[in-house]
């Protein structure tokens, strides 16, 4: 069975600084997708970034980038130039294999301090 | 593209009553998902549809829960004989066909059972 682990329940970063959120996963599949979702206090889940496992190049979206290490089954999220609006719960998620359901980690609560 | 919409956004009900939530997916999306999320936790998969067919159900979906998507468009999630443990956010999401396509979430329906 696939699992997603986020080992940092809470993190804090100063505005304009860089922070990295960790995620590891376990799967026997070779073809899968990984996502980072953001859930602000308003609670709508918003896609931040996605990575296809067959692509070696790390995905980037403006200030957000990932470090995808397939052999290590690691998928960390780097947020550069942190902004107050980045304060949210961040979830790492996996989808792949025969199932089409997203499997989520337990989340990391990120607080951006002014 | 109006996004995934859910109704009602909030529902307070007495234990033992039935409740029904509605989800309207993004118009061209053929897959629709239901998740449950409790405070401080990641979303847990409940069930998903491809068009009108319900293809997978979690063991979390007890006999008191039923989901339908009669015409392959909107979906309903009904909880019969609600219990206090059913209090949670019920999230709906939709996507296009393949498992690699991004899953978009609605704002959720928050249920409180008193």
Interface residues (C-beta under 8 A of the other chain):
Chain A: X33 X35 X37 X42 X43 X44 X45 X46 X47 X50 X52 X91 X95 X96 X97 X99 X100 X101 X102 X103 X104 X105 X106 X107
Chain B: X31 X33 X35 X40 X41 X42 X43 X44 X45 X48 X50 X55 X56 X89 X91 X93 X95 X99 X100 X102 X103 X104 X105 X106 X107 X108
